[in-house]
């Protein structure tokens, strides 16, 4: 499942990021993302311990992984991770389409 999260800084509904929750370790998710980047012909810009940056069709974006520790002030017992995307530059609609395809395949 992929959901949209509104950008609180701009309060513009068209300025949205995509996110999903997975039970895979961050290292596994980042390796899968690198393979997906190659499959989808996305240029890999940089990789670190919690994110991957890429570029396709003049759209730059980042995909990051964070541990979910609490939901509505209730502790989470399972090892769940939030995988989200954010657009750095380029067309919003194109970025959303690329990121949606990546998140659906994770």
N, C-alpha and C positions, 0 to 999 in steps of 0.2 A: 504494500500500500504506500502510495506517495501522497503527501499532503502539502498544501501551500501554507507558508507562514508570511504574514504581512511584515513589511519593513517598518518598524516602530519609529525610526528616525524621520522618515519622509511622510509617513501616514498616507501614502499613495497606494491604493489597492492594486494598481498595475505593477508596482514595484514589489514583487514577491520573490521569495526563495522557496525551493522545494526541499523536503526532508522525508526521511523514512526511518523506522527503527528496526534494527537487526540484532540477532543474538550471536553474531560472529565477532571474533576478536579483531581489533583495529588493524593489526598486521595483515590478517587474511583479507579484510575488506580492501586495504590499500593495494595489495597484490592483485586482487581481482579487478580493481579499477585500472591499474596499469595495463592489464591484458585487454580490458574493454576499450581503453584509449587506443590501443593498437588496432583492434578489430574495427572500431568506428572511425579510424584515421584522424584521431584527435592528437594534436601536437602536445607532447608532455613538456610542461614548462619547469616545474620543480616538484620535489617530493620531500616531505619531512615526516616526523613521527605521527602526526595527526591530520595531515592534509596533502592533497595533490592539486596542482594547478595545471590547467590546460588551455588550449586555444584551438578553435575551429571556426572557419568562415568569419574571421575578424572578430570573434567573440571570445573574450578571456573570462574564465570563471575558476572558482575553487570548489573542491569537494572536501569536506572535513568530517572527522569522526570524533565524537565526544561520548564519554560514559554517562548514562542516565543514572543519577543518584537518588532523585526524588520526583514524585509526581503529585502535585497538589499537596505538598508538605507531608506526604507519606513516603517512607523509605522504600526503595525497590530492592528486593532480595535477589532477583535474577540478574545475570550479567547482560544488560541490554545497552546498546550503543545507538546514538542518534547520528545518522549520516545525513548531512545537509549540504546544500549548494549555495553559492552566492556569486552573483555576476560582478565582475571587476570592470569590464568595459564591453561595448558592443550592443547589438540589438537585443532588447528584452525578450521578445517572442522567440527568436532563434536560440537564445541562451536557455530559455525554459524548455524548449523542445529537446535540445541536446542533453540537458541535465535530467529530464524526465526519462529519456531512453537509458541513460546510465543507471539511474536509481532502480528502474524496473528490472534490470538484469542482475542486480546484486542479490 
